[in-house]
Amino acid sequence: MVVLAVIYILLLVIFALIAYAVVQIKLFGIKIKDFWSFIEANQILDKLYKFAKQYEKMTPQEQIIYLSEAERVFIAFDKVPDELWEEEYGKYKEVLNKYKDIKMLRWASN
């Protein structure tokens, strides 16, 4: 009986914390869907940052993939306030610079 009560209290605390997080996100003026896409974009940003550092020459197919993934990141980051991702600004800037370089190379080759 005591174990059941402890489990019930823990579940109640977990749901309360989730509700509190949702309320804080909404008070910050962000939609939950936008916040979730920001979290996913943050993970993609880390991968793109490593990719941009490792590869100087990309195949055309890799360039297209990089451009489309970078655009998804940029869209997600635009939907949330800058204060949320100011720690990731260096990575964002590096990915943006590589994005611009690829766009220029593709434009020049056409």
PDB file as gemmi writes it, atoms N, CA and C in Angstrom:
CRYST1    1.000    1.000    1.000  90.00  90.00  90.00 P 1                      
ATOM      1  N   MET A   1       0.831  -1.199   0.000  1.00  0.00           N  
ATOM      2  CA  MET A   1       0.000   0.000   0.000  1.00  0.00           C  
ATOM      3  C   MET A   1       0.870   1.256   0.000  1.00  0.00           C  
ATOM      4  N   VAL A   2       1.947   1.235   0.782  1.00  0.00           N  
ATOM      5  CA  VAL A   2       2.846   2.383   0.862  1.00  0.00           C  
ATOM      6  C   VAL A   2       3.555   2.584  -0.478  1.00  0.00           C  
ATOM      7  N   VAL A   3       3.943   1.494  -1.120  1.00  0.00           N  
ATOM      8  CA  VAL A   3       4.625   1.581  -2.405  1.00  0.00           C  
ATOM      9  C   VAL A   3       3.697   2.201  -3.452  1.00  0.00           C  
ATOM     10  N   LEU A   4       2.452   1.825  -3.423  1.00  0.00           N  
ATOM     11  CA  LEU A   4       1.473   2.370  -4.350  1.00  0.00           C  
ATOM     12  C   LEU A   4       1.291   3.876  -4.133  1.00  0.00           C  
ATOM     13  N   ALA A   5       1.287   4.292  -2.881  1.00  0.00           N  
ATOM     14  CA  ALA A   5       1.157   5.719  -2.553  1.00  0.00           C  
ATOM     15  C   ALA A   5       2.378   6.496  -3.038  1.00  0.00           C  
ATOM     16  N   VAL A   6       3.563   5.927  -2.878  1.00  0.00           N  
ATOM     17  CA  VAL A   6       4.793   6.587  -3.331  1.00  0.00           C  
ATOM     18  C   VAL A   6       4.790   6.720  -4.854  1.00  0.00           C  
ATOM     19  N   ILE A   7       4.387   5.674  -5.552  1.00  0.00           N  
ATOM     20  CA  ILE A   7       4.306   5.721  -7.009  1.00  0.00           C  
ATOM     21  C   ILE A   7       3.303   6.778  -7.458  1.00  0.00           C  
ATOM     22  N   TYR A   8       2.174   6.854  -6.782  1.00  0.00           N  
ATOM     23  CA  TYR A   8       1.157   7.853  -7.107  1.00  0.00           C  
ATOM     24  C   TYR A   8       1.703   9.265  -6.912  1.00  0.00           C  
ATOM     25  N   ILE A   9       2.394   9.487  -5.814  1.00  0.00           N  
ATOM     26  CA  ILE A   9       2.967  10.813  -5.535  1.00  0.00           C  
ATOM     27  C   ILE A   9       4.026  11.166  -6.574  1.00  0.00           C  
ATOM     28  N   LEU A  10       4.867  10.198  -6.951  1.00  0.00           N  
ATOM     29  CA  LEU A  10       5.888  10.461  -7.958  1.00  0.00           C  
ATOM     30  C   LEU A  10       5.271  10.794  -9.320  1.00  0.00           C  
ATOM     31  N   LEU A  11       4.243  10.073  -9.689  1.00  0.00           N  
ATOM     32  CA  LEU A  11       3.555  10.374 -10.943  1.00  0.00           C  
ATOM     33  C   LEU A  11       2.924  11.766 -10.909  1.00  0.00           C  
ATOM     34  N   LEU A  12       2.348  12.120  -9.785  1.00  0.00           N  
ATOM     35  CA  LEU A  12       1.756  13.442  -9.624  1.00  0.00           C  
ATOM     36  C   LEU A  12       2.819  14.528  -9.752  1.00  0.00           C  
ATOM     37  N   VAL A  13       3.964  14.316  -9.150  1.00  0.00           N  
ATOM     38  CA  VAL A  13       5.065  15.285  -9.231  1.00  0.00           C  
ATOM     39  C   VAL A  13       5.560  15.404 -10.668  1.00  0.00           C  
ATOM     40  N   ILE A  14       5.687  14.286 -11.365  1.00  0.00           N  
ATOM     41  CA  ILE A  14       6.148  14.315 -12.755  1.00  0.00           C  
ATOM     42  C   ILE A  14       5.175  15.092 -13.637  1.00  0.00           C  
ATOM     43  N   PHE A  15       3.883  14.820 -13.499  1.00  0.00           N  
ATOM     44  CA  PHE A  15       2.894  15.563 -14.286  1.00  0.00           C  
ATOM     45  C   PHE A  15       2.874  17.041 -13.921  1.00  0.00           C  
ATOM     46  N   ALA A  16       3.091  17.358 -12.659  1.00  0.00           N  
ATOM     47  CA  ALA A  16       3.147  18.764 -12.243  1.00  0.00           C  
ATOM     48  C   ALA A  16       4.348  19.466 -12.867  1.00  0.00           C  
ATOM     49  N   LEU A  17       5.488  18.795 -12.932  1.00  0.00           N  
ATOM     50  CA  LEU A  17       6.681  19.394 -13.543  1.00  0.00           C  
ATOM     51  C   LEU A  17       6.498  19.599 -15.043  1.00  0.00           C  
ATOM     52  N   ILE A  18       5.859  18.649 -15.698  1.00  0.00           N  
ATOM     53  CA  ILE A  18       5.597  18.793 -17.131  1.00  0.00           C  
ATOM     54  C   ILE A  18       4.637  19.953 -17.372  1.00  0.00           C  
ATOM     55  N   ALA A  19       3.604  20.047 -16.569  1.00  0.00           N  
ATOM     56  CA  ALA A  19       2.653  21.152 -16.711  1.00  0.00           C  
ATOM     57  C   ALA A  19       3.326  22.497 -16.454  1.00  0.00           C  
ATOM     58  N   TYR A  20       4.198  22.539 -15.457  1.00  0.00           N  
ATOM     59  CA  TYR A  20       4.932  23.766 -15.151  1.00  0.00           C  
ATOM     60  C   TYR A  20       5.824  24.167 -16.333  1.00  0.00           C  
ATOM     61  N   ALA A  21       6.495  23.201 -16.950  1.00  0.00           N  
ATOM     62  CA  ALA A  21       7.355  23.490 -18.096  1.00  0.00           C  
ATOM     63  C   ALA A  21       6.534  24.017 -19.270  1.00  0.00           C  
ATOM     64  N   VAL A  22       5.386  23.417 -19.518  1.00  0.00           N  
ATOM     65  CA  VAL A  22       4.521  23.861 -20.606  1.00  0.00           C  
ATOM     66  C   VAL A  22       4.040  25.288 -20.352  1.00  0.00           C  
ATOM     67  N   VAL A  23       3.658  25.580 -19.130  1.00  0.00           N  
ATOM     68  CA  VAL A  23       3.193  26.925 -18.786  1.00  0.00           C  
ATOM     69  C   VAL A  23       4.325  27.938 -18.973  1.00  0.00           C  
ATOM     70  N   GLN A  24       5.530  27.595 -18.558  1.00  0.00           N  
ATOM     71  CA  GLN A  24       6.663  28.508 -18.712  1.00  0.00           C  
ATOM     72  C   GLN A  24       6.965  28.765 -20.189  1.00  0.00           C  
ATOM     73  N   ILE A  25       6.886  27.734 -20.999  1.00  0.00           N  
ATOM     74  CA  ILE A  25       7.128  27.900 -22.431  1.00  0.00           C  
ATOM     75  C   ILE A  25       6.067  28.799 -23.043  1.00  0.00           C  
ATOM     76  N   LYS A  26       4.827  28.602 -22.673  1.00  0.00           N  
ATOM     77  CA  LYS A  26       3.744  29.437 -23.205  1.00  0.00           C  
ATOM     78  C   LYS A  26       3.853  30.883 -22.709  1.00  0.00           C  
ATOM     79  N   LEU A  27       4.266  31.070 -21.450  1.00  0.00           N  
ATOM     80  CA  LEU A  27       4.447  32.422 -20.927  1.00  0.00           C  
ATOM     81  C   LEU A  27       5.578  33.145 -21.649  1.00  0.00           C  
ATOM     82  N   PHE A  28       6.531  32.392 -22.130  1.00  0.00           N  
ATOM     83  CA  PHE A  28       7.647  32.986 -22.869  1.00  0.00           C  
ATOM     84  C   PHE A  28       7.223  33.375 -24.276  1.00  0.00           C  
ATOM     85  N   GLY A  29       6.017  32.969 -24.665  1.00  0.00           N  
ATOM     86  CA  GLY A  29       5.478  33.357 -25.958  1.00  0.00           C  
ATOM     87  C   GLY A  29       5.821  32.395 -27.081  1.00  0.00           C  
ATOM     88  N   ILE A  30       6.097  31.161 -26.740  1.00  0.00           N  
ATOM     89  CA  ILE A  30       6.492  30.174 -27.733  1.00  0.00           C  
ATOM     90  C   ILE A  30       5.421  29.090 -27.799  1.00  0.00           C  
ATOM     91  N   LYS A  31       5.132  28.650 -28.989  1.00  0.00           N  
ATOM     92  CA  LYS A  31       4.233  27.507 -29.149  1.00  0.00           C  
ATOM     93  C   LYS A  31       5.018  26.238 -28.828  1.00  0.00           C  
ATOM     94  N   ILE A  32       4.338  25.254 -28.272  1.00  0.00           N  
ATOM     95  CA  ILE A  32       4.997  24.006 -27.895  1.00  0.00           C  
ATOM     96  C   ILE A  32       5.599  23.326 -29.120  1.00  0.00           C  
ATOM     97  N   LYS A  33       4.879  23.362 -30.226  1.00  0.00           N  
ATOM     98  CA  LYS A  33       5.373  22.750 -31.463  1.00  0.00           C  
ATOM     99  C   LYS A  33       6.656  23.440 -31.926  1.00  0.00           C  
ATOM    100  N   ASP A  34       6.703  24.768 -31.838  1.00  0.00           N  
ATOM    101  CA  ASP A  34       7.904  25.509 -32.218  1.00  0.00           C  
ATOM    102  C   ASP A  34       9.066  25.186 -31.288  1.00  0.00           C  
ATOM    103  N   PHE A  35       8.778  25.056 -30.011  1.00  0.00           N  
ATOM    104  CA  PHE A  35       9.825  24.728 -29.049  1.00  0.00           C  
ATOM    105  C   PHE A  35      10.382  23.338 -29.322  1.00  0.00           C  
ATOM    106  N   TRP A  36       9.505  22.395 -29.632  1.00  0.00           N  
ATOM    107  CA  TRP A  36       9.960  21.035 -29.922  1.00  0.00           C  
ATOM    108  C   TRP A  36      10.795  21.010 -31.206  1.00  0.00           C  
ATOM    109  N   SER A  37      10.380  21.772 -32.219  1.00  0.00           N  
ATOM    110  CA  SER A  37      11.172  21.826 -33.449  1.00  0.00           C  
ATOM    111  C   SER A  37      12.507  22.508 -33.197  1.00  0.00           C  
ATOM    112  N   PHE A  38      12.545  23.451 -32.246  1.00  0.00           N  
ATOM    113  CA  PHE A  38      13.810  24.083 -31.866  1.00  0.00           C  
ATOM    114  C   PHE A  38      14.747  23.067 -31.226  1.00  0.00           C  
ATOM    115  N   ILE A  39      14.222  22.208 -30.377  1.00  0.00           N  
ATOM    116  CA  ILE A  39      15.047  21.183 -29.737  1.00  0.00           C  
ATOM    117  C   ILE A  39      15.616  20.232 -30.788  1.00  0.00           C  
ATOM    118  N   GLU A  40      14.773  19.820 -31.727  1.00  0.00           N  
ATOM    119  CA  GLU A  40      15.247  18.942 -32.796  1.00  0.00           C  
ATOM    120  C   GLU A  40      16.261  19.667 -33.682  1.00  0.00           C  
ATOM    121  N   ALA A  41      16.013  20.935 -33.965  1.00  0.00           N  
ATOM    122  CA  ALA A  41      16.926  21.710 -34.795  1.00  0.00           C  
ATOM    123  C   ALA A  41      18.261  21.909 -34.102  1.00  0.00           C  
ATOM    124  N   ASN A  42      18.240  21.991 -32.794  1.00  0.00           N  
ATOM    125  CA  ASN A  42      19.477  22.138 -32.046  1.00  0.00           C  
ATOM    126  C   ASN A  42      20.355  20.902 -32.214  1.00  0.00           C  
ATOM    127  N   GLN A  43      19.745  19.737 -32.234  1.00  0.00           N  
ATOM    128  CA  GLN A  43      20.490  18.505 -32.466  1.00  0.00           C  
ATOM    129  C   GLN A  43      21.038  18.464 -33.894  1.00  0.00           C  
ATOM    130  N   ILE A  44      20.235  18.900 -34.849  1.00  0.00           N  
ATOM    131  CA  ILE A  44      20.689  18.946 -36.239  1.00  0.00           C  
ATOM    132  C   ILE A  44      21.817  19.957 -36.381  1.00  0.00           C  
ATOM    133  N   LEU A  45      21.726  21.078 -35.664  1.00  0.00           N  
ATOM    134  CA  LEU A  45      22.765  22.097 -35.709  1.00  0.00           C  
ATOM    135  C   LEU A  45      24.100  21.519 -35.274  1.00  0.00           C  
ATOM    136  N   ASP A  46      24.105  20.713 -34.223  1.00  0.00           N  
ATOM    137  CA  ASP A  46      25.349  20.094 -33.762  1.00  0.00           C  
ATOM    138  C   ASP A  46      25.949  19.210 -34.850  1.00  0.00           C  
ATOM    139  N   LYS A  47      25.104  18.441 -35.531  1.00  0.00           N  
ATOM    140  CA  LYS A  47      25.591  17.562 -36.602  1.00  0.00           C  
ATOM    141  C   LYS A  47      26.113  18.375 -37.781  1.00  0.00           C  
ATOM    142  N   LEU A  48      25.395  19.424 -38.159  1.00  0.00           N  
ATOM    143  CA  LEU A  48      25.832  20.263 -39.273  1.00  0.00           C  
ATOM    144  C   LEU A  48      27.129  20.988 -38.941  1.00  0.00           C  
ATOM    145  N   TYR A  49      27.280  21.397 -37.694  1.00  0.00           N  
ATOM    146  CA  TYR A  49      28.502  22.081 -37.273  1.00  0.00           C  
ATOM    147  C   TYR A  49      29.701  21.155 -37.420  1.00  0.00           C  
ATOM    148  N   LYS A  50      29.563  19.915 -36.968  1.00  0.00           N  
ATOM    149  CA  LYS A  50      30.656  18.944 -37.106  1.00  0.00           C  
ATOM    150  C   LYS A  50      30.928  18.659 -38.582  1.00  0.00           C  
ATOM    151  N   PHE A  51      29.873  18.544 -39.352  1.00  0.00           N  
ATOM    152  CA  PHE A  51      30.005  18.278 -40.778  1.00  0.00           C  
ATOM    153  C   PHE A  51      30.710  19.433 -41.483  1.00  0.00           C  
ATOM    154  N   ALA A  52      30.363  20.655 -41.130  1.00  0.00           N  
ATOM    155  CA  ALA A  52      30.967  21.829 -41.750  1.00  0.00           C  
ATOM    156  C   ALA A  52      32.444  21.936 -41.410  1.00  0.00           C  
ATOM    157  N   LYS A  53      32.810  21.500 -40.223  1.00  0.00           N  
ATOM    158  CA  LYS A  53      34.209  21.542 -39.810  1.00  0.00           C  
ATOM    159  C   LYS A  53      35.050  20.471 -40.494  1.00  0.00           C  
ATOM    160  N   GLN A  54      34.446  19.316 -40.757  1.00  0.00           N  
ATOM    161  CA  GLN A  54      35.203  18.185 -41.280  1.00  0.00           C  
ATOM    162  C   GLN A  54      35.365  18.223 -42.796  1.00  0.00           C  
ATOM    163  N   TYR A  55      34.366  18.669 -43.500  1.00  0.00           N  
ATOM    164  CA  TYR A  55      34.369  18.558 -44.952  1.00  0.00           C  
ATOM    165  C   TYR A  55      34.482  19.918 -45.610  1.00  0.00           C  
ATOM    166  N   GLU A  56      35.569  20.082 -46.341  1.00  0.00           N  
ATOM    167  CA  GLU A  56      35.728  21.324 -47.095  1.00  0.00           C  
ATOM    168  C   GLU A  56      35.080  21.189 -48.472  1.00  0.00           C  
ATOM    169  N   LYS A  57      35.277  20.043 -49.095  1.00  0.00           N  
ATOM    170  CA  LYS A  57      34.684  19.794 -50.408  1.00  0.00           C  
ATOM    171  C   LYS A  57      33.546  18.801 -50.234  1.00  0.00           C  
ATOM    172  N   MET A  58      32.382  19.179 -50.692  1.00  0.00           N  
ATOM    173  CA  MET A  58      31.218  18.304 -50.631  1.00  0.00           C  
ATOM    174  C   MET A  58      30.779  17.977 -52.051  1.00  0.00           C  
ATOM    175  N   THR A  59      30.217  16.807 -52.200  1.00  0.00           N  
ATOM    176  CA  THR A  59      29.624  16.454 -53.484  1.00  0.00           C  
ATOM    177  C   THR A  59      28.345  17.275 -53.656  1.00  0.00           C  
ATOM    178  N   PRO A  60      27.864  17.395 -54.877  1.00  0.00           N  
ATOM    179  CA  PRO A  60      26.609  18.149 -55.068  1.00  0.00           C  
ATOM    180  C   PRO A  60      25.447  17.591 -54.246  1.00  0.00           C  
ATOM    181  N   GLN A  61      25.383  16.292 -54.116  1.00  0.00           N  
ATOM    182  CA  GLN A  61      24.308  15.693 -53.318  1.00  0.00           C  
ATOM    183  C   GLN A  61      24.457  16.064 -51.840  1.00  0.00           C  
ATOM    184  N   GLU A  62      25.679  16.031 -51.322  1.00  0.00           N  
ATOM    185  CA  GLU A  62      25.921  16.426 -49.934  1.00  0.00           C  
ATOM    186  C   GLU A  62      25.587  17.894 -49.727  1.00  0.00           C  
ATOM    187  N   GLN A  63      25.876  18.717 -50.729  1.00  0.00           N  
ATOM    188  CA  GLN A  63      25.553  20.138 -50.636  1.00  0.00           C  
ATOM    189  C   GLN A  63      24.051  20.356 -50.533  1.00  0.00           C  
ATOM    190  N   ILE A  64      23.298  19.642 -51.341  1.00  0.00           N  
ATOM    191  CA  ILE A  64      21.840  19.790 -51.317  1.00  0.00           C  
ATOM    192  C   ILE A  64      21.280  19.360 -49.961  1.00  0.00           C  
ATOM    193  N   ILE A  65      21.790  18.256 -49.448  1.00  0.00           N  
ATOM    194  CA  ILE A  65      21.339  17.780 -48.134  1.00  0.00           C  
ATOM    195  C   ILE A  65      21.696  18.793 -47.059  1.00  0.00           C  
ATOM    196  N   TYR A  66      22.922  19.300 -47.115  1.00  0.00           N  
ATOM    197  CA  TYR A  66      23.367  20.296 -46.137  1.00  0.00           C  
ATOM    198  C   TYR A  66      22.489  21.538 -46.189  1.00  0.00           C  
ATOM    199  N   LEU A  67      22.206  22.010 -47.396  1.00  0.00           N  
ATOM    200  CA  LEU A  67      21.384  23.216 -47.551  1.00  0.00           C  
ATOM    201  C   LEU A  67      19.978  23.019 -47.003  1.00  0.00           C  
ATOM    202  N   SER A  68      19.376  21.882 -47.295  1.00  0.00           N  
ATOM    203  CA  SER A  68      18.007  21.659 -46.825  1.00  0.00           C  
ATOM    204  C   SER A  68      17.959  21.510 -45.304  1.00  0.00           C  
ATOM    205  N   GLU A  69      18.932  20.810 -44.733  1.00  0.00           N  
ATOM    206  CA  GLU A  69      18.967  20.663 -43.273  1.00  0.00           C  
ATOM    207  C   GLU A  69      19.251  22.003 -42.598  1.00  0.00           C  
ATOM    208  N   ALA A  70      20.137  22.776 -43.180  1.00  0.00           N  
ATOM    209  CA  ALA A  70      20.456  24.092 -42.610  1.00  0.00           C  
ATOM    210  C   ALA A  70      19.234  25.005 -42.651  1.00  0.00           C  
ATOM    211  N   GLU A  71      18.478  24.946 -43.736  1.00  0.00           N  
ATOM    212  CA  GLU A  71      17.275  25.774 -43.825  1.00  0.00           C  
ATOM    213  C   GLU A  71      16.256  25.383 -42.764  1.00  0.00           C  
ATOM    214  N   ARG A  72      16.121  24.089 -42.484  1.00  0.00           N  
ATOM    215  CA  ARG A  72      15.228  23.640 -41.409  1.00  0.00           C  
ATOM    216  C   ARG A  72      15.680  24.206 -40.067  1.00  0.00           C  
ATOM    217  N   VAL A  73      16.990  24.213 -39.836  1.00  0.00           N  
ATOM    218  CA  VAL A  73      17.526  24.756 -38.584  1.00  0.00           C  
ATOM    219  C   VAL A  73      17.236  26.249 -38.492  1.00  0.00           C  
ATOM    220  N   PHE A  74      17.475  26.967 -39.573  1.00  0.00           N  
ATOM    221  CA  PHE A  74      17.261  28.413 -39.558  1.00  0.00           C  
ATOM    222  C   PHE A  74      15.800  28.754 -39.285  1.00  0.00           C  
ATOM    223  N   ILE A  75      14.893  28.013 -39.897  1.00  0.00           N  
ATOM    224  CA  ILE A  75      13.459  28.260 -39.685  1.00  0.00           C  
ATOM    225  C   ILE A  75      13.078  28.013 -38.229  1.00  0.00           C  
ATOM    226  N   ALA A  76      13.569  26.907 -37.663  1.00  0.00           N  
ATOM    227  CA  ALA A  76      13.246  26.580 -36.270  1.00  0.00           C  
ATOM    228  C   ALA A  76      13.834  27.603 -35.314  1.00  0.00           C  
ATOM    229  N   PHE A  77      15.043  28.065 -35.575  1.00  0.00           N  
ATOM    230  CA  PHE A  77      15.673  29.036 -34.690  1.00  0.00           C  
ATOM    231  C   PHE A  77      15.013  30.400 -34.793  1.00  0.00           C  
ATOM    232  N   ASP A  78      14.455  30.719 -35.947  1.00  0.00           N  
ATOM    233  CA  ASP A  78      13.759  31.996 -36.112  1.00  0.00           C  
ATOM    234  C   ASP A  78      12.460  32.064 -35.317  1.00  0.00           C  
ATOM    235  N   LYS A  79      11.876  30.919 -34.994  1.00  0.00           N  
ATOM    236  CA  LYS A  79      10.593  30.886 -34.299  1.00  0.00           C  
ATOM    237  C   LYS A  79      10.710  31.040 -32.789  1.00  0.00           C  
ATOM    238  N   VAL A  80      11.918  30.997 -32.254  1.00  0.00           N  
ATOM    239  CA  VAL A  80      12.092  31.123 -30.810  1.00  0.00           C  
ATOM    240  C   VAL A  80      12.932  32.364 -30.522  1.00  0.00           C  
ATOM    241  N   PRO A  81      12.790  32.929 -29.337  1.00  0.00           N  
ATOM    242  CA  PRO A  81      13.574  34.123 -28.992  1.00  0.00           C  
ATOM    243  C   PRO A  81      15.077  33.837 -28.977  1.00  0.00           C  
ATOM    244  N   ASP A  82      15.840  34.859 -29.279  1.00  0.00           N  
ATOM    245  CA  ASP A  82      17.299  34.723 -29.350  1.00  0.00           C  
ATOM    246  C   ASP A  82      17.922  34.302 -28.023  1.00  0.00           C  
ATOM    247  N   GLU A  83      17.297  34.655 -26.924  1.00  0.00           N  
ATOM    248  CA  GLU A  83      17.859  34.329 -25.619  1.00  0.00           C  
ATOM    249  C   GLU A  83      17.985  32.826 -25.399  1.00  0.00           C  
ATOM    250  N   LEU A  84      17.144  32.051 -26.053  1.00  0.00           N  
ATOM    251  CA  LEU A  84      17.188  30.600 -25.883  1.00  0.00           C  
ATOM    252  C   LEU A  84      18.401  29.970 -26.540  1.00  0.00           C  
ATOM    253  N   TRP A  85      18.903  30.578 -27.583  1.00  0.00           N  
ATOM    254  CA  TRP A  85      19.990  29.932 -28.307  1.00  0.00           C  
ATOM    255  C   TRP A  85      21.247  30.784 -28.415  1.00  0.00           C  
ATOM    256  N   GLU A  86      21.407  31.739 -27.527  1.00  0.00           N  
ATOM    257  CA  GLU A  86      22.600  32.580 -27.613  1.00  0.00           C  
ATOM    258  C   GLU A  86      23.879  31.800 -27.310  1.00  0.00           C  
ATOM    259  N   GLU A  87      23.771  30.686 -26.585  1.00  0.00           N  
ATOM    260  CA  GLU A  87      24.938  29.850 -26.325  1.00  0.00           C  
ATOM    261  C   GLU A  87      25.365  29.096 -27.581  1.00  0.00           C  
ATOM    262  N   GLU A  88      24.450  28.877 -28.479  1.00  0.00           N  
ATOM    263  CA  GLU A  88      24.718  28.141 -29.706  1.00  0.00           C  
ATOM    264  C   GLU A  88      25.034  29.076 -30.877  1.00  0.00           C  
ATOM    265  N   TYR A  89      25.218  30.365 -30.608  1.00  0.00           N  
ATOM    266  CA  TYR A  89      25.399  31.330 -31.679  1.00  0.00           C  
ATOM    267  C   TYR A  89      26.633  31.043 -32.526  1.00  0.00           C  
ATOM    268  N   GLY A  90      27.717  30.605 -31.904  1.00  0.00           N  
ATOM    269  CA  GLY A  90      28.941  30.294 -32.650  1.00  0.00           C  
ATOM    270  C   GLY A  90      28.717  29.187 -33.661  1.00  0.00           C  
ATOM    271  N   LYS A  91      28.049  28.139 -33.220  1.00  0.00           N  
ATOM    272  CA  LYS A  91      27.740  27.030 -34.133  1.00  0.00           C  
ATOM    273  C   LYS A  91      26.793  27.500 -35.235  1.00  0.00           C  
ATOM    274  N   TYR A  92      25.787  28.279 -34.850  1.00  0.00           N  
ATOM    275  CA  TYR A  92      24.814  28.798 -35.815  1.00  0.00           C  
ATOM    276  C   TYR A  92      25.527  29.629 -36.876  1.00  0.00           C  
ATOM    277  N   LYS A  93      26.427  30.480 -36.444  1.00  0.00           N  
ATOM    278  CA  LYS A  93      27.160  31.350 -37.366  1.00  0.00           C  
ATOM    279  C   LYS A  93      28.041  30.534 -38.305  1.00  0.00           C  
ATOM    280  N   GLU A  94      28.701  29.504 -37.772  1.00  0.00           N  
ATOM    281  CA  GLU A  94      29.548  28.645 -38.600  1.00  0.00           C  
ATOM    282  C   GLU A  94      28.722  27.909 -39.659  1.00  0.00           C  
ATOM    283  N   VAL A  95      27.583  27.367 -39.258  1.00  0.00           N  
ATOM    284  CA  VAL A  95      26.704  26.676 -40.197  1.00  0.00           C  
ATOM    285  C   VAL A  95      26.165  27.668 -41.232  1.00  0.00           C  
ATOM    286  N   LEU A  96      25.815  28.865 -40.803  1.00  0.00           N  
ATOM    287  CA  LEU A  96      25.318  29.891 -41.719  1.00  0.00           C  
ATOM    288  C   LEU A  96      26.392  30.281 -42.734  1.00  0.00           C  
ATOM    289  N   ASN A  97      27.632  30.432 -42.282  1.00  0.00           N  
ATOM    290  CA  ASN A  97      28.716  30.786 -43.202  1.00  0.00           C  
ATOM    291  C   ASN A  97      28.941  29.687 -44.236  1.00  0.00           C  
ATOM    292  N   LYS A  98      28.928  28.438 -43.786  1.00  0.00           N  
ATOM    293  CA  LYS A  98      29.091  27.318 -44.724  1.00  0.00           C  
ATOM    294  C   LYS A  98      27.903  27.277 -45.692  1.00  0.00           C  
ATOM    295  N   TYR A  99      26.714  27.555 -45.195  1.00  0.00           N  
ATOM    296  CA  TYR A  99      25.509  27.619 -46.032  1.00  0.00           C  
ATOM    297  C   TYR A  99      25.678  28.683 -47.120  1.00  0.00           C  
ATOM    298  N   LYS A 100      26.151  29.846 -46.738  1.00  0.00           N  
ATOM    299  CA  LYS A 100      26.359  30.928 -47.705  1.00  0.00           C  
ATOM    300  C   LYS A 100      27.424  30.554 -48.732  1.00  0.00           C  
ATOM    301  N   ASP A 101      28.505  29.912 -48.272  1.00  0.00           N  
ATOM    302  CA  ASP A 101      29.560  29.492 -49.195  1.00  0.00           C  
ATOM    303  C   ASP A 101      29.035  28.504 -50.224  1.00  0.00           C  
ATOM    304  N   ILE A 102      28.261  27.534 -49.766  1.00  0.00           N  
ATOM    305  CA  ILE A 102      27.704  26.536 -50.682  1.00  0.00           C  
ATOM    306  C   ILE A 102      26.748  27.198 -51.666  1.00  0.00           C  
ATOM    307  N   LYS A 103      25.907  28.107 -51.176  1.00  0.00           N  
ATOM    308  CA  LYS A 103      24.971  28.809 -52.071  1.00  0.00           C  
ATOM    309  C   LYS A 103      25.726  29.589 -53.136  1.00  0.00           C  
ATOM    310  N   MET A 104      26.813  30.252 -52.733  1.00  0.00           N  
ATOM    311  CA  MET A 104      27.614  31.023 -53.690  1.00  0.00           C  
ATOM    312  C   MET A 104      28.279  30.110 -54.708  1.00  0.00           C  
ATOM    313  N   LEU A 105      28.827  28.985 -54.250  1.00  0.00           N  
ATOM    314  CA  LEU A 105      29.457  28.038 -55.170  1.00  0.00           C  
ATOM    315  C   LEU A 105      28.444  27.486 -56.171  1.00  0.00           C  
ATOM    316  N   ARG A 106      27.263  27.143 -55.687  1.00  0.00           N  
ATOM    317  CA  ARG A 106      26.228  26.594 -56.569  1.00  0.00           C  
ATOM    318  C   ARG A 106      25.724  27.664 -57.540  1.00  0.00           C  
ATOM    319  N   TRP A 107      25.633  28.910 -57.055  1.00  0.00           N  
ATOM    320  CA  TRP A 107      25.195  29.992 -57.922  1.00  0.00           C  
ATOM    321  C   TRP A 107      26.244  30.277 -58.997  1.00  0.00           C  
ATOM    322  N   ALA A 108      27.507  30.264 -58.597  1.00  0.00           N  
ATOM    323  CA  ALA A 108      28.582  30.532 -59.542  1.00  0.00           C  
ATOM    324  C   ALA A 108      28.714  29.419 -60.585  1.00  0.00           C  
ATOM    325  N   SER A 109      28.434  28.188 -60.173  1.00  0.00           N  
ATOM    326  CA  SER A 109      28.548  27.076 -61.125  1.00  0.00           C  
ATOM    327  C   SER A 109      27.391  27.053 -62.119  1.00  0.00           C  
ATOM    328  N   ASN A 110      26.288  27.680 -61.765  1.00  0.00           N  
ATOM    329  CA  ASN A 110      25.147  27.731 -62.706  1.00  0.00           C  
ATOM    330  C   ASN A 110      25.361  28.900 -63.610  1.00  0.00           C  
TER     331      ASN A 110                                                      
END                                                                             
